[in-house]
């Protein structure tokens, strides 16, 4: 691990964020408490309404009372509660440890909070949750599990992990993580990727995009630091990337428009690629309210009724 | 320079600190981690140039702030070009400011208008005064006046100074210096000075006797000679105009000419290329209303290049009724009275008459009637005379032996009531003390040889005042007011056959007094700025001058007696005087001495005082403190402004580029 990386890891103040589980619960409570319903209607317990009969419908569901009273053929519908697996893929590369003066914490801490909150919501709704990583140290992959214990394990794993590793030229590591998620996520699963999408190797877009196929819902939440969003610097700058050897000497005022344009272009590229695979991209600022961030993700996933 | 001064000023070297910091900051860009560095374009050269430009203002402010603090530290030792009082052993000072408000101070000097420069210098001196210092303010325009008696109230001095205004008076610097010395003479201060804020265009100044306050001329540039020409008088004489012009030097007069304003047909009359006074003649254009003369070209004082034309009756009309056979000198020529008047008032219009006019209109255009040895006044003549006096004329009767030869029906009224006897016997001399108001000439009445005198008794005088007496107490000169005029009765004739009084200087002084009285009562249509106009106490007076109404006040007569009304025009120009609803125009001009008298050199002793005073230090701490505070506020404001601007720009950037956030 490089010296700057160690310094940045110290900046990850879990004491300020902890207990993560309490904050995750608070965030989850602020979003919505309760289960989500499947959009599939058919065999089930709870009555879900009526519709006109069309040839081919199961005759067992014809509403006899409506037929006798009104003389029209109506079919009774029922809603079926289903469990949907939530697969969390968290970026723990070194760039996620970045924190500027404007941010309350590192990007990883914000991503971990969002992940824990999503986990809490999913577990509360009876869904199962899995956790995978790309990059990072002391990371623990968690197989699909449900219940309170799953939430505790996810929180523990998020707290244990440390942002590390230079993925700039390590596409196989990313592909391995994606493959693990693919194995865990079946049809109807929801995959949420929490990453800054920075310093990723060539082909990362394609690899992550594969998570949106075969009936899975893919949402990539791009977590950026406020300084990465606005580029608030002034005067001469000597910038150094956390992953790779990129160094740039520039003038803040002159570089700001070009940087912002490049950032926007990159986001558009990711969004287009994900959209083609049925996924979506959400931009998050680590200084923003995490409750709103989780709501954005849930809106994107379509998990709220 | 002491160690403290060096140390304080040494702080100024810290100015180099922000400069060095700026250079260091400019030379090296800050290195920082930034994950999306790959998205940032490189712009190395631009970065350094922009850093230099952006920080220059802050750098200048900080450097100035440090320099200001260094000077504040050394302030008690820092000298300033501002005038200040140099104190001997730090003691309080008593000084009299002699501010010259004469016409010549209105000239445009090397440092602005002289009078304004003098006031500025006075304010600077007042600013350096402290509690305990005594200040008197004396004005050197004629007559010298005390604007502020010596006081330790600095605020009162500032107020008095702010009330001063320029005028066209003559200069009376010697009297002003004397008045200034007197005003601070009785003060207990050890260090006393008379500060001359004047162009010194006056007679020679003495440095004063031992023990008197020394002179100090702190603004020598006021005495820089300037080129100037002025029209100091213009009067109509029939169809001609007599213009009186004064110039400081031949150079000032060269190429200049006088013309009648608005007279397109008349040609300008060029001045002779010489300094001093010259008289020019121009044709009068009767169609012009309120005509004025103008001097072309420019000089140091533009205000005196134009002068209103006085009416034809500007010259003082004097009627003289004297018997040529009795009252003439043995050498021949006109009577002594006429010769004396002509000597005293060259511009006076003398009108010798054989008999007193019976018609009051014949007194028109005359202000003074001198009647020598009258042999009685007929009722018709008396009526006309009374009418003349009541309208502001002055009549003087020199009584002689003929007072006893009045014909039937004629009397000496209105001068004397009843019969007057001629006392033809050896008479003692005049009471010199009773003539003291004539001035130094009063001493010339000693050892007079008089052949007789008119015996005036108090009961015959109609309540007239006795102004002078003989040694035995008999009235010699009486004055009686009648209407707006005055009647004087002298108990001696002007004929040298009846005594040698007409040959003494006191006689001329007495005649001069009568001329002055005539001028005062009649009011000369042309007078010099600063000269007082007097009016009868009962008259209703309203005066409009070039700058609005002129104040009229009451005052007592100099020789005692009842009060009168007086007004003093201090500015040149045309005045409209309304006396009991009768309007007349008067023209006030400048004294030619103001133009022709060149500034004298600053007395040597005054120059030495000046040098020592300039070495005095000035406490500039308050001003420098304000400057330092202003710089500090400017820096804070600039930083806040930049911060707000940057944050606003970033907010706009965030909204524009990431609307999804």
Interface residues (C-beta under 8 A of the other chain):
Chain A: X4 X8 X95 X98 X196 X198 X199 X225 X227 X228 X229 X230 X231 X232 X233 X234 X235 X236 X237 X238 X239 X240 X241 X242 X243 X244 X246 X247 X248 X249 X250 X251 X252 X253 X254 X255 X256 X258 X259 X260 X261 X262 X263 X264 X266 X282 X283 X284 X285 X288
Chain B: X25 X26 X28 X29 X30 X31 X32 X33 X34 X35 X36 X37 X38 X39 X40 X41 X42 X43 X44 X46 X47 X48 X50 X51 X54 X646 X650 X651 X653 X654 X657 X658 X660 X661
